[in-house]
């Protein structure tokens, strides 16, 4: 009950150090007032925030002051020109997902599902805006171990 009021549960180790057992958010209902546990565990919004930070940092560091062009127009430009395309953005996000988020950090799963759902398009009303929709599949926390032991003769 304390968890749902914003109080984390904890234990004290034999050496006296305090260890958080579980920490949840106070998010328990969506905007329509319907029970929703999608952001209940603190790990979910914190992991999503970190994914977003890493994505934004990648593009800010690697593609500062680039121009934005359609994929089909890229071949018309001199290769030395700093030009971003939706295909390049998609490729960068897929590499980041597989190598860093899945491999190095173990935060996400289902690369194929992510690749299939990832969208990157130039905004039809703003040619300087790249719209990206990504749907990362987070790895769940190992909180419950359920096991049944059956005696056989």
C-alpha positions in Angstrom: 0.0 0.0 0.0 2.8 2.4 0.7 4.2 2.0 -2.8 1.0 3.4 -4.3 1.2 6.4 -2.0 4.7 7.3 -3.4 6.8 5.6 -0.7 9.5 3.2 -1.8 10.1 -0.1 0.0 13.6 -0.9 1.2 15.7 -3.4 3.2 18.7 -2.9 5.3 21.7 -5.2 4.5 23.7 -6.9 7.2 26.4 -4.2 6.9 23.8 -1.5 7.6 23.4 -0.1 4.1 19.9 0.7 2.9 18.8 -0.9 -0.4 15.7 0.2 -2.3 13.6 -2.9 -3.0 11.0 -1.2 -5.3 10.2 2.3 -6.3 7.1 3.2 -8.3 5.7 6.4 -9.7 2.3 7.9 -8.6 1.1 7.4 -12.2 -1.9 5.0 -11.8 -4.5 6.4 -14.2 -4.3 7.7 -17.7 -5.8 11.1 -18.8 -9.2 9.5 -19.2 -9.2 8.3 -15.6 -8.8 4.6 -16.5 -6.5 2.5 -14.5 -3.1 2.3 -16.3 0.1 0.7 -15.0 2.2 1.3 -18.0 4.4 3.9 -16.2 4.0 2.6 -12.7 7.5 1.2 -12.2 10.0 4.0 -12.1 12.3 2.1 -14.4 9.9 2.6 -17.4 9.8 6.4 -17.6 13.4 6.7 -16.5 14.6 4.3 -19.2 12.5 6.0 -21.9 13.9 9.4 -20.8 17.5 8.0 -21.1 16.8 6.5 -24.6 15.4 9.9 -25.7 18.4 11.7 -24.3 20.9 9.4 -26.1 19.0 9.8 -29.4 18.9 13.6 -29.2 22.6 13.7 -28.1 23.6 11.5 -31.1 21.9 13.8 -33.6 23.1 17.0 -32.0 26.7 15.9 -31.9 26.9 14.1 -35.2 24.6 16.2 -37.4 24.9 19.9 -36.2 23.8 22.5 -38.8 23.0 19.9 -41.5 20.5 20.4 -44.3 17.4 18.2 -44.6 16.6 16.6 -47.9 14.3 13.8 -49.2 15.9 10.4 -49.6 15.3 10.3 -53.3 17.1 13.7 -53.8 20.3 12.8 -51.9 22.1 11.5 -55.0 21.8 15.0 -56.7 23.9 16.7 -54.0 27.7 16.7 -53.7 28.6 14.0 -51.1 30.7 16.6 -49.2 27.5 18.5 -48.4 26.2 18.1 -44.8 22.8 16.7 -45.6 20.5 14.6 -43.4 17.7 12.5 -44.9 15.0 10.4 -43.3 16.9 7.2 -44.4 20.1 8.4 -42.6 18.2 9.2 -39.4 16.4 5.8 -39.5 19.8 4.1 -40.0 21.4 6.0 -37.1 18.4 5.1 -34.8 18.5 1.4 -35.7 22.3 1.2 -35.1 21.9 3.0 -31.7 19.0 0.6 -30.8 20.9 -2.6 -31.7 24.5 -1.7 -30.6 24.0 0.5 -27.6 20.4 0.0 -26.2 20.3 -3.8 -26.8 23.9 -4.9 -26.8 25.9 -2.6 -24.6 23.2 -1.6 -22.1 20.5 -4.2 -22.3 17.6 -1.8 -22.0 15.5 -2.9 -25.0 14.4 -6.0 -26.9 12.8 -7.0 -30.3 15.0 -5.3 -32.8 13.0 -6.6 -35.7 9.7 -5.2 -34.3 11.4 -1.8 -33.6 12.8 -1.7 -37.1 9.4 -2.4 -38.6 7.7 0.3 -36.6 10.3 3.0 -36.9 9.2 6.0 -39.0 11.1 9.0 -40.2 9.6 11.5 -42.6 10.0 15.2 -43.5 7.1 17.2 -42.2 4.8 18.1 -45.1 4.1 21.5 -43.7 7.7 22.3 -42.5 10.6 21.2 -44.8 13.1 21.9 -42.1 11.5 19.4 -39.6 12.1 15.7 -39.5 9.3 13.8 -37.8 10.4 10.5 -36.2 8.1 8.0 -34.4 9.9 5.2 -32.6 8.4 2.6 -30.3 11.2 1.0 -28.2 10.4 -2.3 -26.5 11.8 -2.1 -23.0 13.2 -5.2 -21.2 11.1 -5.8 -18.1 12.4 -6.0 -14.6 12.9 -9.3 -13.0 10.6 -8.8 -10.0 8.8 -12.1 -9.5 10.2 -15.7 -9.7 7.3 -18.1 -9.9 8.1 -21.8 -9.8 6.1 -24.9 -9.2 7.8 -28.0 -7.8 6.0 -31.3 -8.3 6.9 -34.5 -6.7 6.9 -37.5 -9.1 7.2 -41.1 -8.0 
